[in-house]
């Protein structure tokens, strides 16, 4: 009886399997004709090769070209390292001194991944020996102990202007056509990368999970994901890897080559970097032509570690007032009121907007206060916006103000997070005093500034003190703008890094109650010329908090 039950069970399983198989057959997949690549041809151009120099000019540079019937792409394999080259072209910089025989394999890849391969051997002369000072700079070579192991870590020097750029092929000016400003490419997958060069000829690229590169070319890495932004791919998912490096000097130009698909900073399908300048301590300037032969790309590297300043220690730490903007609709009327109109003379700054209290210009939505400046005809003005204030509702003397905000785009916009003395309506400006926690001009969206204005009683003239700092992604990312205000000083921070300080004293008006103001102006003394194609722009405020 037990054997019969087992037989029935097996029979049912077979029937069920046939049903499933039959169901699966309803979907067919067509790959077309799948043909292995054939007739692989590999040519090797040894630079400087002639009748007198059969193994080249000693630079060690060889240009390979592969062709094959029915091939869609090619992969080069040398010394255990693989490099995908869709064009079939690959340059190797062989650096082992003397005449050496090198074996290079080319894999021709066809439809559905089928492949064929062919191997070639080349005899190449290399006479270049990197100078000790270059080896010391790159990986910490010690001439007193040449066999000692050493390594050095490099990174893109993102904190300075001109750390990344592009220019014409063959150019001699760093980033002649474009130079990234300090921290401009923050968050794209480049600045957290580290390149560890070791004395054993290996280099480890620590990607922290993602990299940055050129559209179409970056797919050679075989990673996944990423966000396409014009011709760039941001945050392409790619893990840490190790390749080999060599130093050569083709044509007398010091060149750093990384094997396989190894790269620095921004993937552009080429792997040999001209060392353009190494004269500055702890810095290297590299130049490389992309695989499309469109541009020369420039990189400024530093071996200095990132110095992260300690978090600031604030005097005021008890929360006394806040608005987190968590209720959609109009701003809370118990916390905010409005300035309305044009101030008859552009609020004293030649501004051209009309301030309203409409939802079109100020509304709370999705957890943010959204102040929108718009191009529209309204009450005799060509632009509208909003200016919110806590006057008569919340006023305070001394404290820490934190505002997390994203600033508006567009030439001509003038966003501000600021304060006026509560006696403004009686004594006027600048006698009331003004503290600008954040302002941004209409022409420069990579800078913010902080300013204090007051009346100098000694000279009976208006006085002010202003300082600015660089900022990246101010219009696309939220940043923290902070004021720390005491009887001794007025300090302003960007993302918890202090860049402004004014010594306070009894002769200044910064020893009384002030109220808060948030607004976006158009044009005027700081807004400047307005883009003729401007339609609208927004300042978004995540929260504002006051501590005492």
C-alpha angles and dihedrals in degrees: 000000000000092000091050091053090050090051092051091048092052091047092053091050091053092050092048091049091051090051092051092046091049090051092050091053090068089078116064128187123209121200096172121227111346110204127170113240111256142181093044111191124189124190123189120202108197106201112242094012115154139135091286095043107036092169097046137262095300095263091110092223119143126178113208125197123189129191132176140165114259093008121143097180143354137229123203119208121194130159091347094307123115128206126183112219113178091188093054092236124119135166122208125192105207111198108176106120119250130016111323135173115234127193117212124182124202120201114200110208122205140176116329090007098292111152148184129196143206133188130216132187124210131188109219133181119218119183101162118109114185113241117251094245091057092049090047090052096046102044109358099265113187112211090197090061107023095175095054117113116244142161141186132202122223134187140175107276092234097164094074133063114258100031094130130024151137137231142157121312107270093018121151100201118087108250093345092178101030138010124183115233121230111303091349093139095047112148099019097103102264111088097059093053119110128198114205112195114197131198091238090069097259128121125198118207109205103201100173087223103304142054141192127238155136120299114259092006096067091062087074086079092067094228127132143236124011132149120263112226109176106297093345131085113211127204096001106185110246131145131225115284141178127227136161128262133207135189118217136156111218109185088001092296114129107236133188113206126189119201127235113004093327114146146163127238104329125026112234103155097258125097107189114092123196110224095228097176133003100160098106115082113254092006139102126187112206131189128192137171115230122241090253090058088231104120146004110239122210131206133186111206129189132193091205117109121244109265109217111196115228115258112271120259108227128204096212115060108148113099109231104162137011146160117200093176094228098145115076119228132046118001112270106278091208089063107028139046130171144242107224131202134006100305084244091266104041092280089295093296102081090252115166104206129102112225115222138176093225123129086238088070104028127024140142113235137152092005096306138096105236118202110188126196110201138190103234140122109258130159093334096316128105095216137043132199141145138257116195124191141175094220110148091005105065125007127160145173118228124350146114119284119196121189123177108199147155114219130226125262125226137079109271098032116125112191120186140185106189151134139234129200111264089236091062094112092057106034100027130213135344091011089067092056127232131225115196108198092180135002130163128195122234093241103044116052093168094069136060127189140202123208142176120206127193144145113266102224093195094058096021090229134119113267133190141172121204137177131177140200137197120259133184127211092006091151097042103035135047117249133186117245113191136185122195108191125183137153087265103047149355112228130181127198136193112208089343094307113118117227103156134054132165122183109237124212142166092270093062124080092235094099101080141063118304132184130218128250132190121185149141115221127191123225118333129117095325100021092058123173115006121226108254091224094052114134106161144327135189140216111207121201117197095187145334121209135180123204128188 
